[in-house]
Amino acid sequence: MPNALRHTLFIAVPLLAVFAVLPGVYQNHLLLFNFVIFLILAQGVNIIYGFTGYLPFGYVGFFGAGAYGFAILVMHYQAPAPFAVIVAGLVGVALGLLLTPLLRLSGAYFAIANLAASLAVLHFVANPALENITRGPYGVSLTGTFNPTLAYTAALVVLALTLGAVVFLKNSRFGLALQAVREDAVSASMAGVNVVKMRVIAWLASALVAGLAGGYGPHAYSAAKAGVVNLTRSVALEVAGAASSDAAFRNSRRVTLAGIRVKCTPDPSPGRFGRNGLRGDARRFSCIR
C-alpha cells in the first residue's frame, strides 16, 4: 500500500471521524474546538519545523494576526465570516512575508528572533493608541458572528486540508526536497534544490495555516483579545509540533531529488554537542550520490 494512502486511511481519516462524532456525545464543544484548533496549529508547526528544521517559538503570532484580521473585517466592514476567515489566512501570510528575513538566521537565533516578533505583534495590537481599530488591550467583542457549530465544522474542514497537505509533503518530491534541506542544506543545493525558495514556501504555508486557525477563533469565541498571542500557547504549539515532526522524520535519512538518489550518513567527526551530538537531528551528515 502506498505511504500516502496508508497515512490517509489509518491516521487522517480516523482522527477526523472521531472529532466529527464527538460533538454528539460530549457536550463541552468549546473544549473540542480548542482541540481541533491546536491540531491545526501543530500541523502548521510541523510544516516549518518538521520539514525544514526551523523551530518558530513565536508561531502563535500568526494565529493572533489572523484573529485580529478577522475581527477588524467583521467589526469595521461587516464582512461575512467565510470571507473574513480567508482574509485572516492572508493576513498570516502577509506577516510571514514581513518576517521572511528571519530565515537568514538558524537554530536558537531564529527561534528567539521569531519569539521577539510575536511579542511585537502582541504589543502592537494592544497599543492603546489603536483602540479605535483593535480596541487596544480591551479586546474585540463579536457577538453578532457567534456561531460555534459552524466554526467547528469549518475548522474540521481546515484540519482535513492541513492533514492532506502534510501527507502530500511527506510523500511528494517537493516534500522530499524539503527534508533534504532540513538534513543538509549544502548537499541539497548541490543536488539542484533551491534552498531559499523551499524554506520560504514552507514558512508561508505554515503562516497561512496559523492565520486560518486564528480566523476561526473569534468566530467560535465571539471575541479577540491581545492575550491570544502569549508565550504559554506558543510553547504548547512547539511541543505538539515537535512531537509530530520527530515521530514522522526520526529515521528519515534517505531522499530522492529530481531523480538523483542521495544517501546521508552520520559524520563521525565531532559535532557541536559532542562526537555524534545529543540527538539525531543535531548530528552532522555527509551526503553522497
C-alpha positions in Angstrom: 0.0 0.0 0.0 1.4 3.4 -0.9 2.6 5.5 2.1 0.3 8.4 1.2 -2.8 6.1 1.2 -1.7 4.4 4.4 -1.2 7.7 6.2 -4.6 9.0 5.0 -6.6 5.8 5.8 -5.0 5.0 9.2 -4.2 8.4 10.6 -6.1 11.3 9.0 -9.5 9.7 8.3 -9.9 8.1 11.8 -8.8 11.4 13.5 -11.3 13.4 11.5 -14.1 10.8 12.1 -13.5 10.9 15.9 -13.8 14.7 16.0 -16.8 14.7 13.7 -18.7 12.3 16.1 -17.5 13.7 19.4 -19.9 16.8 19.5 -22.8 14.4 19.5 -21.6 12.5 22.6 -19.6 15.2 24.5 -21.3 18.4 25.5 -18.2 20.6 26.0 -18.0 21.8 22.4 -15.6 24.7 23.2 -13.0 22.2 24.5 -13.4 20.1 21.3 -13.0 23.2 19.2 -9.8 24.1 21.1 -8.5 20.6 20.4 -9.2 21.0 16.7 -7.5 24.4 16.6 -4.4 23.1 18.4 -4.3 20.2 16.0 -4.3 22.6 13.0 -1.6 24.7 14.6 0.5 21.7 15.4 0.5 20.7 11.8 1.4 24.2 10.8 4.4 24.0 13.1 5.1 20.6 11.5 5.3 22.1 8.1 8.0 24.6 9.1 9.9 22.6 11.8 9.3 19.1 10.7 10.3 19.6 7.1 12.9 22.4 7.3 14.2 22.3 10.9 13.3 25.9 11.7 11.7 26.0 15.2 9.4 29.1 15.4 9.0 29.9 19.1 6.7 32.8 18.1 4.4 30.9 15.8 1.4 31.9 17.8 1.9 35.5 16.4 0.5 34.3 13.1 -2.6 33.0 14.9 -3.0 36.3 16.6 -2.6 38.2 13.3 -5.3 36.1 11.7 -7.7 36.5 14.7 -7.4 40.3 14.6 -7.6 40.3 10.8 -11.0 38.5 11.1 -12.2 40.8 13.9 -11.3 44.0 12.2 -13.0 43.0 8.9 -16.2 41.9 10.8 -16.3 44.8 13.2 -15.5 47.7 10.9 -16.6 46.5 7.5 -19.3 44.0 8.4 -17.7 41.4 6.2 -19.3 37.9 6.1 -17.5 35.4 8.3 -16.3 33.0 5.5 -14.7 35.9 3.6 -13.1 37.2 6.8 -11.6 33.8 7.6 -9.9 33.7 4.1 -8.6 37.2 4.7 -7.3 36.1 8.1 -5.2 33.4 6.4 -3.9 36.1 4.0 -3.0 38.3 6.9 -1.0 35.5 8.4 0.8 35.1 5.0 1.5 38.9 4.9 3.1 38.7 8.4 5.1 35.8 7.2 6.3 37.8 4.2 7.3 40.6 6.5 9.3 38.2 8.7 10.9 36.3 5.9 14.3 37.9 6.5 14.4 35.9 9.8 15.1 32.8 7.7 18.6 34.2 7.3 19.1 33.1 10.9 19.1 29.5 12.1 18.9 27.4 15.3 18.3 29.2 18.5 18.9 32.6 16.9 15.9 32.1 14.6 13.7 30.8 17.4 14.5 33.8 19.7 14.0 36.3 16.9 10.7 34.7 16.0 9.6 34.9 19.6 10.5 38.6 19.7 8.5 39.2 16.5 5.4 37.6 18.1 5.8 39.8 21.2 6.0 42.8 18.9 2.6 41.7 17.4 1.2 41.4 20.9 2.2 45.0 21.9 1.1 46.3 18.5 -2.5 45.1 18.8 -2.6 46.0 22.5 -1.4 49.6 21.9 -4.0 52.0 23.5 -3.3 54.4 20.6 -5.0 51.9 18.3 -8.1 51.5 20.5 -10.4 52.7 17.7 -9.1 49.9 15.4 -8.1 47.0 17.6 -9.8 48.0 20.8 -6.3 48.0 22.4 -5.9 45.9 25.5 -9.6 45.6 26.0 -10.2 43.2 23.1 -12.9 42.9 20.5 -16.5 41.7 21.1 -18.1 39.9 18.1 -21.4 38.6 19.5 -23.0 39.1 16.1 -20.9 36.5 14.4 -21.0 34.0 17.3 -21.7 30.6 15.6 -19.7 27.8 17.4 -21.3 25.0 15.4 -20.4 26.5 12.0 -16.9 27.4 13.3 -16.3 23.8 14.5 -17.4 22.4 11.2 -15.3 24.8 9.2 -12.3 24.1 11.5 -12.7 20.4 10.8 -12.5 21.1 7.1 -9.3 23.1 7.6 -7.9 20.3 9.7 -8.6 17.9 6.9 -6.9 20.1 4.3 -4.0 20.7 6.6 -3.5 16.9 7.2 -3.8 16.4 3.5 -1.1 18.9 2.9 1.2 17.3 5.4 0.6 13.8 3.9 1.4 15.3 0.5 4.6 16.9 1.8 5.6 13.6 3.5 5.3 11.6 0.3 5.9 14.0 -2.6 9.1 15.0 -4.4 8.6 18.6 -3.1 8.4 17.2 0.5 11.5 15.1 -0.1 13.3 18.1 -1.2 12.3 20.0 2.0 13.5 17.1 4.1 16.8 17.1 2.2 17.1 20.9 3.0 16.5 20.1 6.7 19.2 17.4 6.8 21.9 19.1 4.8 21.2 22.4 3.0 24.6 22.4 1.2 24.2 18.9 -0.2 20.6 19.6 -1.2 21.7 22.8 -3.0 24.4 20.8 -4.8 21.7 18.3 -5.9 19.7 21.1 -7.6 17.3 22.2 -4.8 16.6 25.9 -4.4 17.1 26.0 -0.7 15.9 29.6 -0.1 12.7 29.1 -2.2 11.9 25.8 -0.3 12.3 27.4 3.1 10.2 30.5 2.1 7.3 28.3 0.7 7.2 26.2 3.9 7.4 29.3 6.0 4.5 31.0 4.2 2.4 27.8 4.2 2.8 27.4 7.9 1.8 31.1 8.3 -1.3 30.5 6.2 -2.4 27.6 8.4 -2.0 29.6 11.6 -3.8 32.6 10.1 -6.8 30.4 9.1 -6.9 28.9 12.6 -6.8 32.4 14.1 -9.7 33.4 11.9 -11.9 30.7 13.3 -11.1 31.6 16.9 -13.3 34.8 17.1 -16.0 33.0 15.1 -16.3 30.5 17.9 -15.3 32.6 20.9 -17.2 35.8 19.8 -14.1 37.8 20.9 -10.5 38.6 20.1 -8.0 39.8 22.7 -4.3 40.5 22.7 -3.9 37.6 25.0 -4.2 35.2 22.1 -0.5 36.0 21.5 1.1 34.6 24.6 4.2 32.5 25.5 2.3 29.7 27.1 0.3 28.9 23.9 3.4 29.3 21.8 5.3 26.7 23.9 2.4 24.3 23.8 2.4 24.5 20.0 6.1 23.9 19.8 5.8 20.8 21.9 2.9 19.5 19.8 4.6 20.3 16.5 8.0 18.9 17.6 6.3 15.7 18.8 4.6 15.2 15.4 7.6 16.1 13.3 10.0 13.9 15.3 7.6 10.9 15.0 7.4 11.4 11.3 11.0 12.0 10.5 13.1 10.5 13.2 14.7 7.9 10.8 14.4 9.8 7.6 17.9 9.8 6.1 17.4 8.8 2.5 15.7 11.1 0.0 15.4 11.3 -3.8 15.8 14.7 -5.5 14.9 15.2 -9.1 15.7 11.6 -9.9 19.0 11.7 -8.0 19.3 9.3 -5.1 21.1 10.9 -2.2 22.3 8.9 0.8 23.0 10.8 4.0 25.1 9.0 6.7 26.3 10.3 10.1 29.6 12.1 10.0 31.9 10.5 12.6 33.8 13.8 13.1 33.0 15.6 16.4 29.9 17.8 16.2 28.9 20.8 18.2 27.4 18.8 21.0 30.0 16.0 21.2 31.1 13.2 18.9 27.7 12.4 17.4 25.6 15.1 19.1 22.9 14.8 21.8 20.2 13.6 19.3 19.7 12.5 15.7 18.8 15.9 14.2 21.8 17.6 16.0 24.3 15.4 14.2 26.2 16.3 11.1 25.6 14.3 8.0 27.7 13.8 4.9 25.7 13.0 1.7 26.9 11.2 -1.4 25.2 10.5 -4.7 
